[in-house]
Amino acid sequence: MDRFGLVVLVALFSGALAQFIPPYTEDCQSGMYPPKGPTFKGGVPWYTVDLDLPPNKRWTQLITDKKEALTSMIQVIRDLADAFVPSGKLIEMVDIILPAIVQSLPYPFADEINGVATASGIKLGEIALFNIFYEVFTVCTSVVAEDTNGNLIHGRNLDFGLFLGWDTKNHSWAVTEKLRPLVVNIDFTRNNKTVFKSTNFAGYVGILTGIKANTFTLTMNERFNVDGGYIGIMDWILGKRDGMWMGFLTRSVMENATSYEDAKNRLAQTKLLAPAYFILGGNQTGQGCVITRSRELSLDIWEIELKLGRWYILETNYDHWDKPLFLDDRRTPAMKCMNQTSQANITLKTMYDMLSTKPVLNKLTTYTTLMDVSKGSLESYIRDCPDPCMPW
């Protein structure tokens, strides 16, 4: 979706937004960690995905446990589709067309998605749609920061569900509410050893948030652009398949990259289906960057540069050299809180405070993840944003 399209959609919801404007922001939060209070909805369970298993069996236990929540999520998608096309033809098309897309996906993703469909009892096309969602619309905040000892920490809010079923009674987005019970932490193993860890939505086989201990951390944010993911997916359907799905590229990088530089090169050089921001942290001083991608190539690599006083890099969903959309400025309050914290006081705890400050925390926030590469730690928390709170 391009910026103009987002403005139009926001305008359509101007009545719902009016009660939240002004103010846009609140004072930088403090003392929010360990997580507590009304913004904290609970911890995130851990699962293991054994990469030595056949791909169609890797997700069986997780999906069996989360079957009810995944079924509920898919039903919301069906309801939204039926509201858009009352005849039910849209979901029929999904069930006819998308299984063919699945079979065209590279190994092991086709087999894994088939395995998710089998374990959940949900039609393959609808599981495929669930996986496609994240190629085209995630609204997030990601930051990598270096403390005064040279340690790199990485935090993110994963926001999803904008304009997908606004509940006027409960002041919430239907898809966002259904995603929260699907948040899981995953330990991906091979030969009984951890390869990497991630925070996922059960049923999604790509990677949006991950850590490879003592090596690198990675998050992905969507980049709004005219030449967007919708075009890349249509190209794929029509047989032009020289680009890689974002979530599958990040999964491949987490599995196979052996260093920060290796990961950076793969993320910068691989052709994509959709434009994106890759936020990458390493394990040595200065190793933190935002890779701004078009579908074809890397447009910019913006790095931590201590000599310039840049001890952190922070990305929402807008090119860092441009101003964010005025109705969606999470960048300014986030940077205000980071600067107020200062490099001397940055920790996972104070980063959580920043990620708990409205509108960085908002109605779309499903989870917050904190990662420390030197410790190999990943901790995630399910979030909520009680009123008054911006709806995105």
C-alpha atoms as one frame of an Amber mdcrd trajectory, in Angstrom:
protein
   0.000   0.000   0.000   1.365   3.467  -0.857   1.241   6.491   1.436  -1.684
   8.056  -0.431  -3.694   4.878   0.023  -2.987   4.892   3.745  -4.127   8.524
   4.025  -7.386   7.653   2.258  -8.015   4.744   4.597  -7.281   6.891   7.639
  -9.721   9.500   6.347 -12.435   6.861   6.134 -12.003   6.266   9.849 -11.779
   9.925  10.844 -14.859   9.642  13.051 -13.351   6.778  15.027 -10.069   8.661
  15.343 -11.518  11.936  16.530 -11.771  10.925  20.172  -8.029  10.220  20.238
  -6.813  13.517  18.719  -5.212  15.290  20.502  -3.026  14.192  22.186  -0.995
  11.874  20.002   1.521  10.918  22.661   2.048  10.475  26.373   5.087  11.079
  28.556   7.828   8.473  28.255   6.942   5.586  30.514   9.228   4.257  33.250
   9.163   1.335  35.643   7.090  -0.766  33.262   9.463  -3.733  33.527   8.983
  -6.409  34.697   5.733  -6.299  32.695   2.615  -5.560  34.704  -0.601  -3.602
  34.679  -3.291  -3.189  32.031  -0.869  -3.080  29.066   0.474  -6.558  29.891
  -1.730  -9.420  28.694   0.560 -12.286  29.622   3.734 -14.172  28.838   4.364
 -16.140  25.669   4.628 -19.964  25.663   7.664 -21.755  24.228   7.613 -24.508
  21.611  10.292 -26.459  19.750  10.374 -26.882  15.984  12.730 -29.729  15.116
  14.330 -29.056  11.728  15.383 -32.712  11.533  11.738 -33.757  11.199  10.051
 -33.950   7.778   8.764 -30.427   7.011   5.108 -31.496   7.079   5.546 -32.757
  10.668   7.559 -29.904  12.207   4.606 -27.795  13.348   2.200 -30.563  14.385
   2.480 -30.210  18.174   2.294 -26.423  18.156  -0.685 -26.333  15.790  -2.469
 -29.082  17.723  -2.192 -26.938  20.861  -3.230 -23.745  19.054  -5.861 -25.257
  16.766  -8.821 -23.544  18.427  -7.165 -20.102  18.383  -6.045 -20.521  14.763
  -9.516 -21.639  13.699 -10.980 -18.574  15.413  -8.483 -16.336  13.607  -9.330
 -17.843  10.218 -13.059 -17.407  10.896 -12.512 -13.667  11.382 -10.746 -13.573
   8.020 -13.692 -15.400   6.447 -16.151 -12.957   8.035 -14.191  -9.960   6.752
 -14.066 -11.467   3.270 -17.808 -12.154   3.329 -18.476  -8.587   4.458 -16.420
  -7.336   1.521 -17.944  -9.770  -1.009 -21.238 -11.013   0.539 -21.644 -13.866
  -1.936 -18.792 -15.780  -0.314 -17.027 -15.914  -3.679 -13.860 -14.311  -2.311
 -13.113 -17.184   0.068 -14.045 -19.625  -2.667 -11.381 -18.037  -4.852  -8.887
 -18.251  -2.001  -9.575 -21.961  -1.599  -9.159 -22.533  -5.344  -6.226 -20.272
  -6.238  -3.934 -20.194  -3.198  -3.256 -23.969  -2.922  -1.566 -23.681  -6.312
   0.633 -20.895  -4.906   1.598 -23.127  -1.976   2.740 -25.902  -4.285   4.989
 -23.428  -6.101   6.805 -22.320  -2.947  10.423 -23.365  -2.407  11.408 -26.168
  -0.046  10.583 -26.549   2.817   7.820 -23.946   2.961   5.232 -25.704   0.773
   5.489 -28.862   2.869   5.382 -26.921   6.149   2.253 -24.981   5.149   0.631
 -28.229   4.036   1.522 -29.683   7.438  -0.078 -26.731   9.228  -3.274 -27.191
   7.203  -3.380 -30.917   7.977  -2.760 -30.463  11.707  -5.333 -27.670  12.030
  -8.010 -29.126   9.753  -8.234 -25.729   8.016  -8.340 -25.524   4.241  -4.932
 -25.111   2.618  -5.893 -21.927   0.769  -6.886 -20.208   4.008  -3.637 -21.190
   5.745  -1.804 -19.842   2.695  -3.702 -16.546   3.014  -2.724 -16.363   6.692
   0.932 -16.632   5.627   0.556 -14.053   2.839  -0.872 -11.404   5.175   2.513
 -10.539   6.629   3.996  -9.850   3.199   1.709  -6.883   2.688   0.661  -5.203
   5.947   2.547  -5.135   9.245   2.927  -1.840  11.132   5.811  -2.103  13.575
   8.519  -0.395  15.620  12.016  -1.905  15.814  15.190  -0.601  17.464  18.780
  -1.791  17.928  20.843   0.021  20.548  24.416  -0.205  21.807  25.109   0.453
  25.478  28.271   2.054  26.826  29.884  -1.380  27.254  29.443  -2.228  23.578
  26.559  -4.663  24.122  23.830  -4.742  21.462  20.165  -5.073  22.434  17.192
  -5.288  20.085  13.538  -4.582  20.783  10.338  -4.514  18.751   6.603  -4.044
  18.882   4.736  -6.126  16.319   1.591  -4.263  15.247  -0.925  -5.879  12.927
  -4.573  -5.590  11.902  -5.062  -1.997  10.731  -8.469  -1.592   9.033  -9.264
  -5.270   9.579 -12.559  -5.281  11.458 -12.911  -2.324  13.847 -15.104  -3.202
  16.847 -16.821   0.062  17.828 -18.101  -1.394  21.104 -14.782  -2.677  22.411
 -12.550  -0.181  20.570 -10.345  -2.887  19.100  -9.326  -4.428  15.789 -10.786
  -7.895  15.278  -7.711  -9.439  13.668  -5.381  -7.938  16.288  -7.461  -9.430
  19.094  -7.437 -12.877  17.490  -3.686 -12.792  16.849  -2.678 -12.294  20.475
  -3.554 -15.886  21.542  -1.452 -17.144  18.600   1.791 -15.520  19.767   4.431
 -18.169  20.541   8.176 -18.319  21.081   9.939 -21.028  19.102  13.247 -22.790
  19.605  14.318 -24.061  16.170  16.651 -27.008  16.673  18.835 -29.305  14.606
  20.704 -32.301  16.059  19.105 -31.398  19.418  20.875 -28.016  19.431  19.320
 -24.577  19.069  19.849 -23.015  15.633  17.887 -19.839  16.407  14.898 -18.593
  18.398  11.931 -16.559  17.227   8.614 -15.024  18.175   5.888 -16.180  15.766
   2.182 -16.352  15.208   1.147 -20.007  15.275   0.417 -21.025  11.699   2.920
 -18.632  10.130   6.085 -20.406   8.992   8.185 -17.353   8.106  10.160 -15.199
  10.555   9.356 -11.653  11.673  11.440 -11.606  14.882  14.476 -13.780  15.623
  17.816 -14.217  17.378  20.858 -16.333  16.617  22.800 -16.417  19.880  26.135
 -14.557  19.876  25.698 -13.839  16.155  22.811 -11.526  15.201  19.233 -10.433
  15.857  16.673  -9.636  13.174  13.250  -8.048  12.824  11.259  -7.144   9.717
   8.967  -4.131   9.232   6.797  -3.444   6.201   7.748  -0.579   3.895   4.755
   1.228   2.374   5.412   1.691  -1.344   3.517   1.886  -4.632   5.531  -1.076
  -5.927   4.344  -3.184  -3.014   3.772  -6.754  -1.968   0.475  -7.001  -3.833
   2.369  -6.598  -7.097   4.986  -9.162  -6.110   2.341 -11.709  -5.160   0.501
 -11.124  -8.443   3.785 -11.644 -10.301   4.188 -14.934  -8.443   0.674 -16.057
  -9.336   1.372 -15.229 -12.985   4.549 -17.309 -12.956   7.270 -14.689 -12.429
   9.048 -16.199  -9.437  12.516 -14.681  -9.286  11.786 -12.817  -6.041  11.744
 -14.287  -2.533   8.976 -13.996   0.030  10.116 -11.700   2.863   9.249 -14.062
   5.678  10.930 -16.959   3.900  14.095 -14.916   3.290  14.330 -13.997   6.971
  13.730 -17.643   7.909  16.527 -18.702   5.525  18.850 -16.058   6.953  18.139
 -17.178  10.517  18.868 -20.793   9.587  21.879 -20.337   7.346  23.717 -17.027
   7.845  26.876 -17.430   9.903  27.610 -13.804  10.847  26.191 -10.285  10.984
  27.891  -9.385   7.693  26.646 -12.558   6.033  23.098 -11.807   7.160  23.373
  -8.177   6.015  24.540  -9.194   2.552  21.751 -11.749   2.108  19.082  -9.283
   3.257  20.432  -6.475   1.074  21.028  -8.412  -2.129  18.192 -10.941  -2.467
  15.339  -9.917  -4.773  12.006  -9.730  -2.908   8.294  -9.958  -3.551   7.649
  -6.914  -1.364   9.584  -3.843  -0.180  10.680  -4.058   3.438  12.837  -2.780
   6.250  15.196  -5.333   7.758  16.449  -4.282  11.186  19.619  -6.199  11.994
  21.770  -6.266  15.105  25.135  -7.954  15.506  27.432  -8.992  18.350  30.177
  -6.365  18.042  30.322  -2.616  18.527  28.723  -0.684  15.674  26.848  -3.693
  14.333  23.315  -2.440  13.972  21.536  -1.295  10.821  18.271  -0.686   9.001
  18.307  -2.080   5.462  15.755  -0.206   3.351  14.642  -2.429   0.500  12.695
  -2.059  -2.701  11.577  -5.298  -4.288  14.612  -5.222  -6.564  17.503  -3.864
  -4.512  18.838  -2.221  -1.373  18.174   1.531  -1.314  20.024   2.376   1.881
  21.854   0.787   4.819  21.630   3.048   7.872  24.027   1.966  10.602  24.918
   2.681  14.204  27.782   5.181  14.139  29.120   6.046  17.589  31.497   8.697
  16.255  28.451  10.590  15.001  26.590  10.095  18.272  24.247   7.546  16.685
  24.134   4.834  19.347  20.831   3.375  18.157  18.881   2.935  14.952  15.081
   2.975  15.073  12.598   2.097  12.335   8.816   2.236  12.127   7.339   2.055
   8.601   8.780   5.084   6.810  12.139   5.803   5.177  14.384   7.309   7.841
  15.328  10.226   5.559  11.650  11.226   5.142   9.097  12.424   7.638   6.571
   9.801   8.764   2.900  10.167   7.903   1.601  12.842  10.284  -1.250  10.619
  11.491   1.136   7.739  12.183   4.200   9.279  13.799   5.497   6.631  16.175
   9.079   7.535  15.308   9.209  10.935  17.038   7.935   9.796  20.461  10.072
   6.647  20.277  13.220   8.657  19.554  12.294  11.162  22.249  12.160   8.361
  24.793  15.408   6.772  23.558  17.217  10.108  23.768  15.739  10.818  27.181
  16.915   7.411  28.390  20.463   8.006  27.001  23.083   5.472  26.029  24.342
   5.294  29.615  20.995   3.977  30.812  19.809   1.842  27.927  18.902  -1.707
  28.970  16.224  -4.210  28.037  14.168  -2.727  30.871  14.355   0.866  29.640
  13.804  -0.261  26.055  10.605  -1.955  27.245   9.586   1.393  28.783   9.980
   3.094  25.399   8.006   0.337  23.668   5.281   0.796  26.311   4.808   4.504
  25.585   1.799   5.530  23.479   1.565   5.670  20.471   4.577   3.339  20.112
   2.273   1.021  22.036  -1.091   1.195  20.299  -4.312  -0.670  19.532  -2.541
  -2.811  16.943   0.322  -3.979  19.171   0.173  -7.745  19.592   3.504  -8.379
  21.290   6.748  -6.812  22.476  10.009  -8.748  22.112  13.362  -7.967  23.745
  16.585  -9.651  22.588  20.146  -9.631  23.946  22.516 -11.167  21.410  25.420
 -11.751  23.806  23.187 -13.687  26.200  21.212 -15.353  23.420  18.036 -14.304
  25.215  14.625 -13.641  23.695  11.668 -12.646  25.849   8.234 -11.711  24.560
   5.091 -10.308  26.117   1.538 -10.078  24.820   0.366  -6.471  24.919  -2.793
  -4.415  25.094  -3.415  -0.684  24.931  -6.451   0.326  26.995  -8.308   3.530
  26.149  -7.439   6.243  25.547  -5.162   4.832  22.873  -4.498   5.525  19.217
  -6.088   2.897  16.965  -2.866   2.148  15.096
